[in-house]
């Protein structure tokens, strides 16, 4: 009985030992739920190092994971964690390296949900380095481009609302910069440049907190151009065209204040300027008033203490940016000062004045031509002159006296030119049909660049022949019949020649008379 019991105990021990050995082989520690794979271990170590701000250790661990386990499921998260380590470290160099890493992540994993997060981090990098409006605006421009790319490339991401709000703040800074530049040109005054800058502000950033001020200065710039055109010396027809166009542009700027920003400060000033320009005053719709009121209520001011502390920081104050509305995602075509000047020239030349383009038209005082008709010139012949008699016979006016030509002396009669010295030879008046002369020919008026002979001299320059005057000896004809000049007459001729030569020297001076 004892032997059987011993054999039973021995068999039971062997069976239990066999079962224990079998269970030990099955229970693999790597198969447990709490077990960790090597790539997971490396990733956890890197995260722990980043939590304690040991960024160099974290990056080395993550790089080991990427190089050792290229097919691991933690590759994407490891590359994103490398960029996050640079982003968390901060500094100019670290942020630049973080941007490079985020760009690489978007390149390799564009369809992952974390790609939108990487794009947001890139935009935030430039947002953090953004400076005041009167300083370098490079990072502000880059931040605007990156936020726009996030909104357009990942429209279904949950990060889009945050990106839109940041974009509104960035555009507030950029709009303030453009406004300050336009205001500088307005105070200079350089109105074409001011118009180009201010027009770009209101077109590109309609939610700018100073949009009403920008529009008001835009209208003032156009009024400055009107004052400049009125003082300019040019044909009145061209002036009228330019002034009319500038008045329309100024009225459009003031009207936009009343229709788009009716609750802002410059609304009342814009209404007064429209009344001064005699332009219609528009009224804002209830929807426009409600929208503008909502935009103004969402803005925040920094206060006196905020303005004081803002002098000691390089970053801009974006609390005045609106919290409602959609930011501008596509920039309109910018306006340049050259285009402003070209538009003014086109407005002036739309109805060119008649006459020579090199000589300006002179407006007769007291005469206002109707719209669309040519402005009369002072050198043009009046209707009464076309019916006036020929030279030498003065026309009688209503009172019986001779009429006077206001436009200047009448042109000289037709004259023959001597081939020797080029001096015009006057022709006597021809007798009329009755045989009686109309009278002695009137002397022609002095002409520009024309040399005239002295009285008593022939057209060729020699002394005129005729009866001697009183007190002078008669010429001795002699045997040959030709007159012989005495010493006195020879000296008098020399004196006449000297006077003629001096007259020629004086007549050679050129004088420009436009009309």
Secondary structure by P-SEA (a helix, b strand, c coil): caaaaaaaaaaaaaaaaaaaaaaaaacccccccccccaaaaaaaaaaaaaaacaaaaaaaaaaaaaaacccccaaaaaaaaaaaaaaaaccaaaaaaaaaaaaaaaaacccccaaaaaaaaaaaaaaaacccccccaaaaaaaaaaaaaaaaacccccaaaaaaaaaaaaaaaaaaaaaaaaaaaaaacccaaaaaaaaaaaaccccccaaaaaaaaaaaaaaaaaaaaaaccccaaaaaaaaaaaaaaaaaaaaaaacccccccaaaaaaaaaaaaccbbbbbcaaaaaaaaaaaaacccccaaaaaacccccccccccccccccccccccccccaaaaaaaaaaaaacccccccccbbbbbcccccccccbbbbbcccccccccccccccbbbbcccccccccccccccccbbbbbcccbbbbbbccccccccccccccccccccccbbbbcccccccccccccccccccccccccccccccccaaaaaaaaaaaaaaaaaaaaacbbbbbcc
